[in-house]
Amino acid sequence: QNTWDTMKAYTRGIIIDYTRKRNIEKKKKSKLLEEEYKRHEEELQKSPQKKEVKIKMEMIKHKMGLLEKEELAFKIKNAKQNYFEDANKPGRWLSYKLRKERQSKRINCLINQ
């Protein structure tokens, strides 16, 4: 039992570390693309006749769009999974939604005061 719990904790730590690194890399990648896009935009403002810069900007914009689509697909998959898990338990799903709504209202009240 003790060995099993140790292994589970160790594996959980590895998974958390992996996802953290993956998320950091995704954020770095998107930030680099945004900076590069801004740099090319400024360069295009200085010399609007350069077609190479326009092509590079389109490529960067396409890459940014792909990253956004991946993120959106992950969020949709997550939402579908949550709805599927609670499909036969509408009371559980509704209580979850109600709890989320109450939490959001509490935060708004604290901010307004």
N, C-alpha and C positions, 0 to 999 in steps of 0.2 A: 504493500500500500504506500509506504513512504517513498519508495523508488519511483512508483508510478506518478505520485504527486510532484516529485522533483522533476521528472521528465516533462510533465505537462507544463510546469512553470517555466522550465528552460525553453521549451518549444514556443510557448506563448511569447516569451521575451524575444526570441529570434524573429518571430512573425511581426511583432510590433516594430522591431528595429528595421526590418526589411521594408515595411510599409512606410515608415517615417522617411527612410532614405529615398524611396521611390517618389514620395510626395514632394520632398525637397528638390529632387532632380526635375520633376515636372514644373515646379514653380520657377526654378532657375531657367529652364528652357523657355518657358513662356515670357519671362522677364527679358531674357536675351533677345528673343524675337521682337518684342515690343520696342526695346532700345534700338535694335538694328533698323526697324521700320521707321522710327522717328529720325534716326540719323540719315537714312535715305530720303526721307521727306524733306528735311532741311537742305540736303544736297540738291534735290529736285527744284526747290524754290530758288536756289542760287543759279542753277542752269536748267531751265525747263525743256531744253531741246534734247537732252540725253535720253535715248530710248533704253539704254542698258539699265539705268536706274529704275525706270518704270517697270521693266521686266523683273528686276530683282524685288521691287516692292510687291508686285503681284505674286511672286513666288512666296515671299514671307507672309503675305496676307493669306495665301492658300494654306500654308503650314499652320498658321494661327487658327484658321477655321477648322482644320483637322483636329487640332488639340481640343478646341471647344466642343467639337462633335463627340470626341471620345469621352470627355467629361460629362456631357449631356447623356450619352448612352449609358454611362455608369450610373448616373442619378436615376434614369428611367428604370434600369434593371433593379436598382435598389428599391424603388417605389413599388414596382410590380411584385417583388419578393415579399415586401411588407404586407401588401394587400392579399397576396396568395396565402401567406401564413395565417392571416386572420380572416380568411374567406368564410369559414364555417362558424366563426365566432363574431357576429356583428356587434354584440355588446362590448366585447373587448376592444374592437376597432373604434367604436364610437367613444368609449371611455378614454382611449388614447388620444383621439382628436380633441375631446373636451379638455383633457389635461393640458395638452399643448396650447390650446386657445387661452385657458386660464393663465398659464405661465406667461404667454405673450402679453396679456392684459396687465398682469402684475408689473412687468418690466416697464410698460408704457406709463403706468401710474407713478412709478418711482421716478421716471425721467421727467415727467411733467411737473412734479412737485419740486 
